[in-house]
Amino acid sequence: MANIITIYFSMKGQTIGPGMKLTHLDKGNTAAAAEFIQKAVGGDLFEIEADRAYSEDHMVLIKEAKQELENGTRVPAKFYPDLSRYDTVYLGYPNWWNTMPMVLFTFLEHYDWTGKRTFAR
Ligand SMILES: Cc1cc2nc3c(=O)[nH]c(=O)nc-3n(C[C@H](O)[C@H](O)[C@H](O)COP(=O)(O)O)c2cc1C
């Protein structure tokens, strides 16, 4: 189905795994979930990339993200795909400080979502 797209943001590299231990992921959790969904529903897959560098140190990344949230920073995305030909959008993102990563706000505000079916988690 060409009119479906699964869009996600995800971080690979250092993360906190089982038992609250620091671990390394070659592929982020949301990326794995998004690929699973795209295989199940068909259509296209797009990864949102933040146009800024985050620390590779997970504990520093957590502080960077908190500062962005507190400042309401609109982190730009590297690319904004043309979504006009899609009518169904699955959107995946990690829980960052009990909300979305700030680049998700920028990304969502970039488009007019009128008439689109959206599934976000
Ligand atoms: C900056 C940051 C903030 C986070 N805040 C929360 C949180 O508030 N609650 C929570 O349950 N998990 C939180 N997490 C954990 C992530 O939601 C979790 O590791 C998620 O699976 C990461 O997805 P990803 O591998 O696709 O990036 C946070 C992780 C990061 C990096």
The ligand as an SDF file (V2000), in Angstrom:
LIG
                    3D

 31 33  0  0  0  0  0  0  0  0999 V2000
   16.7560   11.6430   27.0720 C   0  0  0  0  0  0  0  0  0  0  0  0
   15.9890   10.4530   27.5440 C   0  0  0  0  0  0  0  0  0  0  0  0
   14.9160   10.5970   28.3990 C   0  0  0  0  0  0  0  0  0  0  0  0
   14.1670    9.4780   28.8050 C   0  0  0  0  0  0  0  0  0  0  0  0
   13.0950    9.6660   29.6280 N   0  0  0  0  0  0  0  0  0  0  0  0
   12.3350    8.5780   29.9700 C   0  0  0  0  0  0  0  0  0  0  0  0
   11.1800    8.7330   30.8000 C   0  0  0  0  0  0  0  0  0  0  0  0
   10.8170    9.8440   31.1930 O   0  0  0  0  0  0  0  0  0  0  0  0
   10.4750    7.6240   31.1240 N   0  0  0  0  0  0  0  0  0  0  0  0
   10.8300    6.3700   30.6780 C   0  0  0  0  0  0  0  0  0  0  0  0
   10.1580    5.3940   31.0020 O   0  0  0  0  0  0  0  0  0  0  0  0
   11.9230    6.2040   29.8880 N   0  0  0  0  0  0  0  0  0  0  0  0
   12.6740    7.2640   29.5230 C   0  0  0  0  0  0  0  0  0  0  0  0
   13.7730    7.0930   28.7140 N   0  0  0  0  0  0  0  0  0  0  0  0
   14.0840    5.7510   28.2010 C   0  0  0  0  0  0  0  0  0  0  0  0
   13.6750    5.5670   26.7510 C   0  0  0  0  0  0  0  0  0  0  0  0
   12.3090    5.9060   26.5510 O   0  0  0  0  0  0  0  0  0  0  0  0
   13.8680    4.1110   26.3270 C   0  0  0  0  0  0  0  0  0  0  0  0
   15.2050    3.7340   26.5510 O   0  0  0  0  0  0  0  0  0  0  0  0
   13.5020    3.8910   24.8730 C   0  0  0  0  0  0  0  0  0  0  0  0
   13.3770    2.4920   24.6150 O   0  0  0  0  0  0  0  0  0  0  0  0
   14.5440    4.4610   23.9390 C   0  0  0  0  0  0  0  0  0  0  0  0
   14.1190    4.2510   22.5960 O   0  0  0  0  0  0  0  0  0  0  0  0
   15.1660    4.2190   21.4000 P   0  0  0  0  0  0  0  0  0  0  0  0
   16.0970    3.0520   21.6330 O   0  0  0  0  0  0  0  0  0  0  0  0
   14.3130    4.0140   20.1850 O   0  0  0  0  0  0  0  0  0  0  0  0
   15.8840    5.5350   21.3600 O   0  0  0  0  0  0  0  0  0  0  0  0
   14.5280    8.1810   28.3370 C   0  0  0  0  0  0  0  0  0  0  0  0
   15.6390    8.0520   27.4750 C   0  0  0  0  0  0  0  0  0  0  0  0
   16.3520    9.1590   27.0780 C   0  0  0  0  0  0  0  0  0  0  0  0
   17.5230    8.9840   26.1240 C   0  0  0  0  0  0  0  0  0  0  0  0
  1  2  1  0
  2  3  1  0
  2 30  2  0
  3  4  2  0
  4  5  1  0
  4 28  1  0
  5  6  2  0
  6  7  1  0
  6 13  1  0
  7  8  2  0
  7  9  1  0
  9 10  1  0
 10 11  2  0
 10 12  1  0
 12 13  2  0
 13 14  1  0
 14 15  1  0
 14 28  1  0
 15 16  1  0
 16 17  1  0
 16 18  1  0
 18 19  1  0
 18 20  1  0
 20 21  1  0
 20 22  1  0
 22 23  1  0
 23 24  1  0
 24 25  2  0
 24 26  1  0
 24 27  1  0
 28 29  2  0
 29 30  1  0
 30 31  1  0
M  END
$$$$
